[in-house]
Amino acid sequence: MPWKRESLMDQRVKLISDWLSGNYSKSQLSRRHGISRPTVDKWLNRYADRGSDGLKELSRKPYHCPHQTSDEIISRLLEKKNEHLDRGPKQLIQRLRNAEPEIVWPAASTAGLWLKKAGLVSPRKRAHPRPHSSAKLREANEPNQTWCADFKGQFRTKDDRWCYPLTITDHASRYLLLCRGLLGTHGEPTRQGFEWAFREYGIPDVIRTDNGSPFASTGLARLSSLSVWFIRLGIYPETIKPGRPDQNGRHERMHRTLKAAVLKPAADNLLRQQLLFEEFVHDFNYYRPHTALDMKVPAEVYSSSARIYPGYVPAVEYGEDVDVRRVRSNGEIKWKGSHIFLGEALIGEQVALKEVADDVWDLYLCSYPLGRLERGAKRVSSL
């Protein structure tokens, strides 16, 4: 009689019934029911020990699991999550490991399951795929090769005053160099923020920003007074493609973390908000590990620039193979009998023209290319 035609329980009951009839040996039962002799012994022994209950399938769950997460560990994890609601399981576990390395903490995946069971995981919004950028951005694999800067979206503090957080990060290490709440996006307060960062950390090779004020303008080479200052200090101002904040994705990701940590809700006033910013900067740099940094914190990766901020704007020096013109108070230069408008951002600056072909000159501020000028043209064209 093939076993698979009946339920397992029915098959076992018939096996016991045949055995109790006394008409069959164990070998005969094995052949009659199409099972092995050890299987016959197993079910007969179970029936002898526990009666009909012994014929039921036993649970396969182990009596003890040595890798099971203890209640104490789970409690500590949930407590840490409630302290830092903006952090995921990887960062929570790494922080706990850093604080108490002698404890065997569970894997981040296990921590994520417990957080999900506790209702402490919010589902992520599905990101829409973006096309790859055609803009050429400079490589930045070492600290201070590129700093990224932006204004986090403005908001009102509880006293109904606007706050515009100016943020600066090091691209390679994710180190948060500055988070300062300003009353607006005006050029001079922004410049003072950068000057503080330069004095504290030195000068980077590149500063990457969006195309908004005060970082850029609609003028020649999109230069603003701030970016002209960068150039004079030997810093290359790099702007992302308009409408493509994902080209500054690491910085934008930091903004999302900043918003979740200290802007819900906003503080009573700008001073208290700045204190929260300072706490966030310290925590972000020294206690928040990053997956892209092999779970190191930014402070373990970042080091100050070897380029020291001089505290003044160095004089412009050009070689003998260029013609130099000073930009007049109306933003123009005189060249080959024509008045060429360069823009207000360059007023008072000395620019250089280098001939690259017959009656064709490339225009520079220091070593930064501004555009191309041809004889008879009334304006500078893009390179």
C-alpha positions in Angstrom: 0.0 0.0 0.0 1.7 3.2 -1.1 1.9 5.7 1.8 1.3 8.7 -0.4 -2.3 7.8 -1.1 -3.3 8.5 2.5 -2.5 11.1 5.0 0.6 10.5 7.1 -1.5 10.1 10.2 -3.7 7.5 8.6 -0.7 5.6 7.4 0.9 5.5 10.9 -2.4 4.4 12.5 -2.7 1.5 10.1 0.9 0.5 10.7 0.2 0.3 14.5 -3.1 -1.5 13.9 -1.3 -4.2 11.8 1.4 -4.6 14.4 -1.1 -4.9 17.2 -3.0 -7.6 15.3 0.0 -9.9 15.7 -0.2 -11.1 12.1 2.9 -9.4 10.9 6.6 -9.2 11.8 8.5 -5.9 11.5 10.1 -7.0 8.3 6.6 -7.9 6.9 5.3 -4.5 8.0 8.2 -2.8 6.3 7.4 -4.5 3.0 3.6 -4.1 3.4 3.8 -0.3 4.0 6.7 0.4 1.7 8.9 1.9 4.4 12.3 1.0 5.8 12.8 -1.2 8.9 14.2 1.7 11.0 11.1 3.7 10.2 8.9 0.9 11.4 10.9 0.8 14.7 10.7 4.6 15.1 6.9 4.7 14.9 6.4 1.6 17.1 8.7 3.1 19.7 6.9 6.4 19.6 3.6 4.7 20.0 4.9 2.6 22.9 6.2 5.8 24.7 3.4 8.3 24.1 0.5 6.4 22.6 -1.4 8.0 19.7 0.2 11.4 20.5 3.5 9.8 19.5 2.3 9.4 15.9 2.0 13.2 15.5 4.7 15.1 13.7 7.1 16.7 16.1 8.1 20.4 15.8 11.4 20.9 14.0 12.1 24.0 16.0 15.3 23.6 18.0 15.0 23.6 21.8 17.8 26.2 22.0 19.4 28.5 19.5 22.8 29.8 20.5 22.7 32.6 18.0 19.3 34.0 19.1 19.3 37.7 19.9 18.9 38.2 23.7 16.1 40.3 25.1 18.7 42.6 26.6 20.4 43.2 23.3 17.1 43.9 21.6 16.2 46.3 24.4 19.4 48.2 24.0 18.9 48.4 20.2 15.4 49.8 20.5 16.6 52.3 23.1 19.3 53.5 20.8 16.9 53.8 17.9 14.5 55.9 20.0 17.4 58.2 20.8 18.3 58.5 17.1 15.2 58.0 15.0 17.0 59.2 11.9 19.5 56.4 11.9 19.3 53.0 10.3 20.4 49.6 11.6 23.9 49.8 10.2 24.7 53.0 11.9 23.0 52.0 15.2 24.9 48.7 15.4 28.2 50.3 14.5 27.7 53.0 17.2 27.0 50.3 19.8 30.0 48.3 18.7 32.2 51.4 19.0 30.9 52.2 22.4 31.0 48.6 23.8 33.3 46.4 21.6 33.3 43.6 24.2 29.7 42.8 23.5 28.8 40.6 20.5 26.2 42.7 18.7 24.0 41.2 16.0 24.4 41.8 12.3 22.8 44.9 10.9 20.3 42.8 8.9 19.2 41.2 12.2 18.9 44.6 13.9 16.8 45.8 10.9 14.4 42.9 11.4 13.9 43.7 15.1 13.4 47.4 14.4 10.8 46.5 11.7 9.0 44.2 14.2 8.9 47.1 16.7 7.4 49.5 14.1 10.5 51.7 14.0 11.3 51.5 10.3 9.6 53.9 7.9 9.3 52.6 4.3 11.4 54.6 1.9 9.9 56.4 -1.0 11.0 54.8 -4.3 13.4 57.1 -6.0 12.8 57.8 -9.7 15.9 56.9 -11.8 17.8 59.9 -13.1 19.8 60.0 -16.4 23.5 60.1 -16.1 25.1 63.5 -16.2 27.0 64.7 -19.2 28.8 67.4 -17.1 32.5 66.7 -16.4 33.1 66.9 -12.7 36.6 66.6 -11.3 37.7 63.4 -9.5 37.8 63.8 -5.7 39.2 60.7 -4.0 41.3 62.4 -1.4 40.4 64.9 1.3 40.3 68.6 0.2 40.4 67.8 -3.5 36.8 69.0 -3.6 34.5 70.7 -1.1 30.8 70.8 -1.7 28.7 73.7 -0.6 25.0 74.6 -0.7 22.2 76.2 1.3 19.8 73.8 2.9 16.3 74.8 2.2 15.3 77.8 4.3 12.8 77.5 7.1 11.4 79.6 9.9 12.4 79.3 13.6 9.6 79.5 16.2 10.1 83.2 16.6 9.1 83.5 12.9 12.5 84.4 11.5 14.0 82.9 8.5 17.1 80.6 8.7 19.2 79.7 5.7 21.7 77.0 6.7 25.0 77.3 4.8 26.7 73.8 4.6 30.1 72.8 3.4 31.4 69.2 3.2 34.5 67.5 2.0 33.5 65.3 -0.9 35.9 62.3 -0.3 35.5 61.9 3.5 32.0 63.3 3.9 33.4 65.4 6.7 31.0 68.3 7.6 33.1 71.4 7.7 30.4 74.0 8.4 26.7 74.2 9.1 25.9 77.9 9.8 22.4 79.4 10.0 22.3 82.7 8.1 19.5 85.3 7.7 19.8 85.1 3.9 21.9 84.0 1.0 23.7 87.3 0.7 27.3 87.3 -0.5 29.2 88.8 2.4 27.8 86.5 5.2 28.4 83.5 2.9 31.9 84.6 2.3 32.5 85.0 6.0 31.4 81.4 6.4 33.8 80.1 3.8 36.6 82.3 5.3 36.0 80.6 8.7 36.3 77.2 7.1 39.5 78.2 5.2 41.1 79.4 8.5 40.1 76.2 10.3 40.8 73.6 7.6 42.9 75.2 4.9 42.0 75.7 1.2 40.6 73.0 -1.1 41.4 72.6 -4.8 37.8 72.7 -6.0 34.5 74.0 -4.5 31.4 72.4 -6.1 28.1 74.2 -5.9 24.8 74.6 -7.7 24.1 77.5 -10.0 22.2 79.7 -7.6 23.1 82.9 -5.9 25.6 83.7 -4.4 27.7 80.9 -5.8 27.0 81.6 -9.5 25.4 84.2 -11.7 24.0 84.5 -15.2 27.1 86.5 -16.3 30.3 85.5 -18.0 31.3 82.0 -17.1 28.5 82.1 -14.5 30.9 83.9 -12.2 29.7 85.7 -9.1 31.7 87.9 -6.7 32.1 84.9 -4.4 33.4 82.6 -7.2 35.8 85.3 -8.3 37.1 85.4 -4.8 37.6 81.6 -4.9 39.6 81.9 -8.1 41.8 84.6 -6.7 42.6 82.2 -3.8 43.6 79.5 -6.2 40.3 77.5 -5.9 38.5 76.2 -8.9 34.8 77.0 -8.7 32.8 74.0 -10.2 29.1 74.2 -10.8 26.8 71.2 -11.3 24.4 71.1 -14.3 21.3 73.2 -13.8 18.4 71.1 -12.4 20.7 68.2 -11.5 21.2 68.3 -7.7 22.1 64.6 -7.9 25.5 65.6 -9.2 26.1 66.8 -5.7 24.4 63.7 -4.3 26.6 63.1 -1.2 26.0 66.7 0.0 22.2 66.4 -0.7 22.1 63.1 1.3 23.7 64.9 4.2 21.0 67.6 4.0 18.4 64.8 4.3 20.0 63.6 7.5 20.4 67.1 8.8 16.7 67.8 8.3 15.6 64.6 10.1 18.0 65.3 13.0 17.5 68.9 14.0 14.8 70.5 11.9 11.7 68.6 13.1 10.7 70.8 14.8 12.8 74.0 14.4 14.3 75.7 17.4 12.9 78.7 19.3 15.3 81.2 17.6 18.4 81.3 15.4 20.8 81.1 18.3 19.3 77.9 19.7 19.1 76.5 16.1 22.8 77.2 15.7 23.5 75.2 18.9 21.6 72.3 17.4 23.6 72.6 14.2 26.9 72.5 16.2 25.8 69.3 18.0 24.8 67.8 14.7 28.2 68.6 13.1 30.1 67.0 16.0 27.8 63.9 15.9 28.0 63.6 12.1 31.8 63.8 12.0 32.7 61.7 15.0 29.9 59.2 15.7 28.0 58.6 12.5 29.6 55.8 10.4 29.2 55.7 6.7 28.8 52.5 4.6 30.9 54.1 1.8 33.7 54.6 4.3 33.7 51.0 5.4 31.7 52.0 8.5 34.3 54.6 9.6 33.2 58.0 10.7 34.3 61.0 8.6 36.8 62.2 11.3 38.8 59.0 10.8 39.2 59.8 7.1 39.5 63.5 6.9 42.7 65.6 7.4 43.2 69.3 7.0 44.5 70.8 3.8 48.2 71.5 3.3 47.2 74.7 1.6 47.1 77.3 4.3 44.7 80.3 4.0 46.9 83.4 3.8 44.2 85.7 5.1 44.4 88.0 2.1 43.9 87.8 -1.7 47.2 87.2 -3.4 48.2 89.5 -6.3 47.5 88.2 -9.8 50.6 87.2 -11.7 50.6 86.5 -15.5 53.4 85.4 -17.9 54.9 87.5 -20.6 53.0 85.7 -23.3 49.6 87.3 -22.5 48.0 90.7 -22.7 46.6 92.0 -19.4 43.5 94.2 -19.1 41.9 95.6 -16.0 38.1 95.4 -15.9 36.6 98.9 -15.6 34.0 100.1 -13.2 31.3 99.5 -15.8 32.4 95.8 -16.2 34.1 96.4 -19.5 37.5 96.1 -21.0 38.9 97.8 -24.1 40.3 95.4 -26.7 41.4 96.1 -30.3 39.3 99.3 -30.4 36.1 97.7 -29.0 34.5 97.8 -25.5 33.8 94.2 -24.3 31.4 93.7 -21.4 32.6 91.0 -19.0 30.3 91.6 -16.0 30.0 93.2 -12.6 31.6 90.3 -10.8 34.9 91.0 -12.5 35.0 94.8 -11.8 38.5 95.8 -10.7 40.1 92.5 -11.7 43.0 92.0 -14.1 42.2 89.5 -16.8 44.6 88.0 -19.4 44.1 87.4 -23.1 46.2 84.7 -24.8 46.3 84.4 -28.5 45.6 80.8 -29.5 45.1 81.3 -33.3 45.1 84.2 -35.8 42.9 86.9 -34.3 41.5 84.5 -31.6 42.2 84.9 -27.9 41.3 82.9 -24.9 40.4 85.0 -21.8 41.5 84.1 -18.3 41.2 85.2 -14.7 44.3 83.8 -13.1 44.3 80.3 -14.6 40.5 80.1 -14.8 39.1 80.1 -18.4 36.4 82.8 -19.0 35.8 82.3 -22.7 37.1 83.1 -26.2 37.3 86.5 -28.0 37.7 87.0 -31.7 38.6 90.2 -33.6 35.6 92.3 -34.3 33.4 90.4 -31.8 31.3 92.4 -29.3 31.1 89.7 -26.7 33.0 86.8 -25.2 31.9 83.4 -26.4 32.1 80.1 -24.4 35.1 77.8 -24.8 
